[in-house]
């Protein structure tokens, strides 16, 4: 791989515990020989990291999150960028977008792009955006200002909450775009005449970090109050994860079943969900663990009996793609129950390697949970089948090879 082709990867925030799939990809690309510099639009405030973040060598450069917080930096960047041949064409694109999306966020995107193009950390020869909404807007403007090509990784929320006109134009400007579910792939292809520029690339899993579980999951069946079945979920406490539906399903389980539910993750709805658990009468059987690093999450997968995630489509169209936590849990033979949203059925087939129920249906979710609680043999069978599928089809080296190949093909053609 050419060493003079440094790639600036534009991220919404870095590091983020909820985006291990991105960190895993960055490390994989580095190990494949690509030279990266990371550009973050936001500086996380919690200071928490996964071990994978400490293995990534790329420098990290933070743009001003809000333009008014660093006005002199923005002004200096504007003065430096005005003489660049690409500034006024980029400004024209910005005005065209602004007429259709007159918002403070649109001004912020262009301002961040000006700072990026002015400071140009690491002297990159290529730009790559993770997420096709805000990061791709900043990347697209900076690409024109700096006369540097760009590409994009699209995921879930960014696809389904962006207007079609914006997606279509970005797909036309980017050299190529990858996305991680077949549903997203088909949607993006429908919005562009350049269909060959859209690629399906599952994130996969770094199986070195999730090695085979050599132990055994329990034969608990919910009959022993001193040894309840352990149900776990990992995800941010946000609307699209459907934790209110999951709590309602848990409250519908028969009184003779003994279970304990643990939630791993932070999020804006945590307090609301705790109140809901109390109202439903299940708070004494629910533990809120907060955000944990990957090592602790792995330990929970191995000591639990069931993984549950009640994904949904929110009112504004937001949804998961293929939640990486389902792939992680499956790699540890932990049987999963989830909903038929986006890419979930691309991993889990109901009754074959997991349970898949309709979204927004706590009764159906409760029936699936009850079946798994009462039948440990079924859990073991589904979990084993899920692990086999993950290890055969969701190894992240496949995705890394695909991405590295896409970059290499562009550079060979240059």
C-alpha positions in Angstrom: 0.0 0.0 0.0 1.5 3.4 -0.9 2.8 5.2 2.1 2.2 8.7 0.6 -1.6 8.3 0.6 -2.5 9.4 4.0 -6.3 9.3 4.7 -8.0 11.8 6.9 -11.0 10.0 8.5 -13.7 12.4 9.5 -15.7 11.2 12.5 -18.6 12.7 14.5 -16.9 12.0 17.8 -13.8 10.1 18.9 -13.4 8.0 20.9 -16.9 6.7 21.6 -17.8 3.6 23.5 -20.9 3.0 21.4 -18.9 2.9 18.1 -16.4 0.0 18.7 -17.1 -1.1 15.1 -15.5 2.1 13.8 -12.5 1.8 16.1 -12.1 -1.8 15.1 -12.1 -0.8 11.4 -9.6 2.0 12.0 -7.2 -0.4 13.7 -7.7 -3.0 10.9 -6.9 -0.4 8.2 -3.8 0.6 10.0 -2.7 -3.0 10.3 -3.4 -3.4 6.5 -0.8 -0.7 5.9 -2.9 2.5 5.5 -1.7 5.7 7.1 -4.5 7.5 8.9 -5.2 10.8 10.7 -8.4 11.2 12.6 -10.6 14.3 12.4 -13.3 14.6 15.0 -16.1 17.0 15.0 -16.8 16.6 18.7 -14.6 15.9 21.7 -16.2 13.4 24.0 -16.3 14.5 27.6 -16.6 11.2 29.6 -13.0 10.2 28.9 -13.9 6.5 28.6 -12.1 4.2 26.1 -12.0 0.6 25.0 -8.7 -1.2 24.8 -8.9 -1.0 21.0 -8.6 2.8 21.1 -5.2 2.6 22.8 -3.9 0.4 19.9 -4.8 2.9 17.2 -1.6 4.9 16.3 -3.3 7.6 14.2 -3.1 11.2 15.5 -6.4 12.8 16.4 -7.3 16.3 15.5 -10.4 18.1 16.9 -12.4 20.7 15.0 -14.4 23.3 16.8 -17.6 21.7 17.8 -19.4 25.1 17.9 -18.0 27.9 15.8 -18.8 30.6 18.4 -16.6 28.8 20.9 -13.4 29.3 18.9 -14.2 32.4 16.8 -10.5 33.4 16.2 -9.6 30.0 15.0 -12.6 30.0 12.6 -11.7 33.5 11.4 -8.1 32.7 10.8 -9.1 29.6 8.8 -11.5 31.6 6.7 -8.8 34.1 5.8 -6.4 31.3 4.8 -9.0 29.5 2.8 -10.4 32.5 0.8 -7.5 32.5 -1.7 -7.8 28.7 -2.4 -9.3 28.0 -5.9 -11.8 25.6 -4.4 -13.2 28.0 -1.7 -15.8 29.7 -3.9 -17.1 26.5 -5.6 -17.4 25.0 -2.1 -19.2 28.1 -0.9 -21.6 27.8 -3.9 -22.4 24.2 -2.9 -23.0 25.4 0.7 -25.4 28.1 -0.5 -27.3 25.5 -2.6 -27.6 23.2 0.4 -28.5 26.1 2.7 -31.5 27.0 0.6 -32.9 23.6 1.3 -31.7 23.3 4.9 -31.5 26.7 6.5 -30.2 25.7 9.9 -27.4 26.6 12.3 -26.1 23.1 11.8 -25.6 23.8 8.1 -23.5 26.9 8.9 -21.5 24.8 11.4 -20.7 22.1 8.9 -19.3 24.6 6.4 -17.3 26.4 9.2 -15.8 23.1 10.3 -14.9 22.3 6.7 -13.1 25.6 6.4 -11.1 24.9 9.5 -10.2 21.4 8.3 -9.1 22.7 4.9 -7.1 25.5 6.4 -5.3 23.4 9.1 -5.1 20.2 7.0 -3.5 18.1 9.7 -1.1 15.4 8.5 -1.3 16.6 4.9 -3.7 13.9 3.8 -4.2 12.9 0.2 -7.7 11.5 0.7 -10.7 12.1 2.9 -13.1 9.5 4.2 -16.2 10.2 6.2 -17.8 7.9 8.7 -21.5 8.6 8.5 -23.2 10.1 5.5 -24.9 12.9 7.4 -22.9 15.6 9.3 -19.4 14.2 8.9 -20.0 13.7 5.1 -21.2 17.3 4.8 -18.0 18.6 6.4 -16.0 16.2 4.3 -17.7 17.1 1.0 -17.1 20.9 1.5 -13.5 20.3 2.6 -12.9 18.1 -0.4 -13.9 20.9 -2.8 -11.9 23.5 -0.9 -8.7 21.4 -0.8 -9.2 19.6 -4.2 -9.0 16.3 -2.5 -11.1 13.2 -3.3 -13.4 11.7 -0.7 -15.3 8.5 0.1 -17.8 7.6 2.7 -19.0 4.9 5.1 -22.8 5.1 5.7 -24.4 3.2 8.6 -28.0 3.5 9.9 -29.3 6.7 11.5 -27.3 8.8 9.0 -29.1 7.1 6.1 -32.6 7.0 7.4 -32.8 10.5 8.9 -31.2 12.3 6.0 -33.4 13.7 3.1 -33.1 11.8 -0.2 -31.9 14.9 -2.0 -28.9 15.2 0.3 -28.1 11.5 0.1 -28.4 11.5 -3.7 -26.0 14.4 -4.1 -23.4 13.1 -1.7 -23.5 9.7 -3.4 -22.8 11.5 -6.7 -19.9 13.5 -5.2 -18.1 10.7 -3.3 -15.9 8.4 -5.2 -17.6 5.5 -3.5 -19.8 4.7 -0.5 -20.0 1.6 1.6 -22.8 0.6 3.9 -23.3 -2.2 6.4 -26.7 -3.7 5.8 -28.5 -4.9 2.7 -31.5 -2.7 3.4 -29.3 0.4 3.5 -27.4 -0.8 0.5 -30.6 -1.1 -1.6 -31.9 2.2 -0.4 -28.7 4.1 -1.3 -28.5 2.4 -4.7 -32.1 3.6 -5.4 -31.0 7.2 -5.0 -28.1 7.3 -7.4 -27.4 6.6 -11.1 -23.9 5.6 -10.1 -24.9 2.3 -8.6 -21.5 0.7 -9.0 -20.1 3.3 -6.5 -22.3 1.8 -3.7 -20.9 -1.2 -1.9 -22.2 -3.6 0.8 -19.7 -4.3 3.5 -20.7 -5.9 6.8 -18.6 -4.6 9.7 -17.9 -8.1 11.0 -16.2 -8.7 14.3 -12.5 -8.9 15.3 -12.6 -12.5 16.4 -9.3 -12.2 18.1 -11.0 -9.9 20.7 -14.0 -12.3 20.9 -12.3 -15.7 20.9 -14.3 -18.9 21.2 -15.9 -19.3 24.7 -14.5 -22.6 25.9 -16.8 -22.7 28.9 -20.5 -23.6 29.0 -23.6 -21.5 29.4 -25.8 -22.6 32.3 -28.8 -24.9 32.3 -30.9 -22.5 34.4 -34.6 -22.7 33.6 -36.1 -20.0 35.8 -37.4 -22.4 38.4 -34.8 -21.6 41.1 -35.3 -18.2 42.9 -31.8 -18.4 44.2 -30.3 -18.8 40.7 -32.4 -16.8 38.2 -31.8 -16.9 34.5 -29.6 -14.0 33.5 -30.7 -11.8 30.6 -28.4 -9.1 29.4 -28.5 -6.2 26.9 -25.8 -3.8 25.7 -26.8 -0.6 24.1 -27.3 3.1 24.6 -30.5 4.1 26.5 -32.0 5.8 23.5 -35.4 5.4 21.8 -34.4 3.3 18.8 -33.1 0.5 21.1 -36.6 -0.1 22.4 -35.7 -0.7 26.1 -39.2 0.4 27.1 -40.6 -2.4 25.1 -38.1 -4.9 26.6 -39.1 -3.8 30.1 -42.7 -4.2 29.3 -42.0 -7.7 27.9 -40.1 -8.6 31.1 -43.0 -7.5 33.2 -45.3 -9.9 31.2 -43.3 -13.0 32.1 -45.1 -15.5 34.2 -44.8 -15.1 38.0 -43.3 -18.6 38.4 -40.2 -17.6 36.3 -37.1 -16.3 38.1 -34.9 -14.0 36.0 -32.5 -11.0 36.4 -31.9 -8.4 33.7 -28.7 -6.4 33.3 -28.4 -3.3 31.1 -25.0 -2.2 29.9 -24.7 1.3 28.5 -25.3 4.9 29.2 -27.9 7.2 27.5 -30.4 10.0 27.8 -33.3 7.7 28.7 -31.7 5.9 31.6 -33.6 7.8 34.3 -36.9 7.4 32.4 -36.3 3.7 32.0 -35.6 3.3 35.7 -38.9 4.9 36.5 -40.7 2.7 34.0 -39.1 -0.4 35.6 -40.4 0.7 39.0 -43.9 1.4 37.6 -43.9 -2.1 36.0 -42.9 -3.7 39.3 -39.6 -5.2 38.0 -37.0 -2.7 39.3 -35.8 -5.2 41.9 -34.8 -7.6 39.2 -33.1 -5.0 36.9 -29.5 -3.8 37.3 -28.3 -0.7 35.4 -24.5 -1.2 34.9 -23.7 1.9 32.9 -21.1 2.1 30.2 -18.5 -0.7 30.4 -15.4 -1.4 28.4 -15.1 -4.3 25.9 -13.4 -6.6 28.4 -16.2 -6.3 30.9 -18.8 -6.7 28.2 -17.2 -9.9 27.0 -17.4 -11.3 30.6 -21.1 -10.5 30.8 -21.7 -12.3 27.5 -20.1 -15.4 29.0 -21.9 -15.4 32.3 -25.4 -14.6 30.9 -28.0 -16.9 29.5 -29.9 -14.7 27.0 -29.2 -11.5 25.1 -32.1 -9.3 24.3 -32.5 -6.1 22.2 -35.9 -4.7 21.1 -34.8 -2.5 18.1 -37.4 -0.2 16.6 -37.9 2.5 14.0 -38.4 5.9 15.7 -40.8 8.6 14.6 -38.0 10.5 12.7 -36.9 7.3 10.9 -33.9 6.6 13.0 -33.1 2.9 13.4 -30.2 0.5 14.0 -28.4 -1.1 11.1 -27.1 -4.5 12.3 -26.2 -3.9 15.9 -22.7 -5.0 16.5 -23.6 -6.2 20.0 -25.8 -9.0 18.4 -22.7 -10.2 16.5 -20.6 -10.0 19.7 -23.1 -11.9 21.8 -23.5 -14.6 19.1 -19.8 -15.1 18.9 -19.9 -16.3 22.5 -22.8 -18.8 21.9 -25.2 -16.5 23.8 -28.6 -16.9 22.2 -30.2 -13.7 21.1 -33.7 -12.4 20.8 -34.3 -9.3 18.8 -36.7 -7.6 16.3 -37.1 -7.7 12.6 -35.6 -4.3 12.0 -33.0 -3.4 9.3 -30.1 -5.8 9.3 -31.1 -7.9 12.2 -32.6 -10.7 10.0 -29.4 -10.7 8.0 -27.7 -12.2 11.1 -30.6 -13.9 13.0 -33.1 -16.3 11.5 -36.0 -17.0 13.8 -35.9 -20.5 15.2 -32.6 -21.4 13.5 -30.0 -19.3 15.3 -32.0 -17.0 17.5 -35.4 -15.5 18.0 -36.7 -12.7 15.9 -40.1 -11.0 16.8 -42.0 -8.1 15.4 -41.0 -4.6 16.7 -43.2 -2.8 19.2 -44.7 -6.1 20.4 -44.0 -6.7 24.1 -46.3 -9.8 24.1 -44.4 -11.5 21.3 -41.1 -10.6 22.9 -42.3 -12.0 26.3 -43.3 -15.3 24.6 -39.9 -15.6 23.0 -38.1 -14.8 26.3 -40.3 -17.3 28.2 -39.4 -20.0 25.7 -35.7 -19.4 26.0 -35.9 -19.1 29.8 -37.7 -22.5 30.2 -35.6 -24.4 27.6 -31.9 -24.3 28.2 -31.3 -27.0 25.5 -33.0 -24.7 22.9 -30.7 -21.8 24.1 -27.6 -23.9 23.6 -28.7 -25.0 20.2 -29.6 -21.5 19.0 -26.4 -20.0 20.5 -24.2 -22.6 18.8 -25.8 -22.0 15.4 -25.4 -18.3 15.8 -21.7 -18.6 16.7 -21.1 -20.8 13.7 -22.6 -18.2 11.4 -20.6 -15.3 12.9 -17.3 -17.2 12.6 -18.1 -18.2 9.0 -19.6 -15.0 7.7 -18.8 -12.0 10.0 -15.1 -12.0 10.3 -14.1 -8.3 10.1 -11.0 -9.2 8.1 -13.3 -9.6 5.1 -14.5 -6.0 5.4 -11.0 -4.6 6.0 -9.8 -6.4 2.9 -12.7 -5.0 0.9 -12.1 -1.4 2.1 -8.4 -1.6 1.6 -9.0 -2.9 -1.9 -11.4 0.0 -2.7 -8.8 2.5 -1.6 -6.0 0.7 -3.6 -8.1 0.6 -6.7 -8.6 4.3 -6.6 -4.9 4.9 -6.2 -3.9 2.5 -9.0 -6.2 4.5 -11.3 -4.8 7.9 -10.2 
